[in-house]
Amino acid sequence: MDIDLNADLGEGFGPWRMGEDEALLDIVSSANVACGFHAGDPVIMNRTVRMARERGVDVGAHVGFPDLQGFGRRQMQMDVAELATYVIYQLGALAGMARAAGHRMTHMSFHGALGNMAAADAALAGPLVRAVADFDPALIMSTSASRAIEDAAERCGMRVARTFLADRACDDEGLLVPRKLPGAVIHEREAVLARVRQLLEDGTVTTHGGNKIAMQARSILVHGDTPGAVELARAVRSVVEAAGRVVPISQQLAA
């Protein structure tokens, strides 16, 4: 079994740092890099991409709402056409940084509130995924379970890599539950590792409501901004390697 190990990185701003990006890049096989809207700035993006290239780690654009103060986790009501241009803008920023560094952007994902809204709303997912396809149809769409996003990607002829968020609870449709709910974010190390083992061994996940649903995933994501992220990522990697190999999604989906 081949599984990508993924983390959201580059989520500082100016002198402010979040997470231990360098240490995580020694563990993961791909990174979602903040593109300056919910976090990140040109200097941080450049540094993160270059560190990833040195370690042979894939990079993708982590695209969010223009919401630095709220870290992209607040819902924003915006014109969909305007939001689609914001998606393209962020893709272009990371693609440029990667090209200048001698690396390439292999995938993209929606961050935070934008990702949750698109995942639950086909009318929003369609134009946003179309914007990604218009920018580069060869990009891989990395997403948590979402019929809306996955169907839109299929219509656009894009490859999809479903991602399992090891420390986030989902509902019976596979959608992430709001962070404000008790148990939405799973902090206990052993609980996170148990979820990963269940996914790998049984192909299921236990939902926030206590039900088991089928879940097929090519990638497992660990959040880089949580306490103990490096140790947790290392432990998750050990669980994955006990069942198979850690392989970036670009290699898994290579033609």
Secondary structure, 3 states (H helix, E strand, C coil): CEEEEEEEECCCECCECCCCHHHHHCCCCEEEEECCCCCCCHHHHHHHHHHHHHHCCEEEEEECCCCCCCCCCCCCCCCHHHHHHHHHHHHHHHHHHHHHCCCCEEEEEECHHHHHHHHHCHHHHHHHHHHHHHHCCCCEEEECCCHHHHHHHHHCCCEEEEEEECCECECCCCCECCCCCCCCECCCHHHHHHHHHHHHHHCEEECCCCCEEECCCCEEEECCCCCCHHHHHHHHHHHHHHHCEECCHHHHCCC
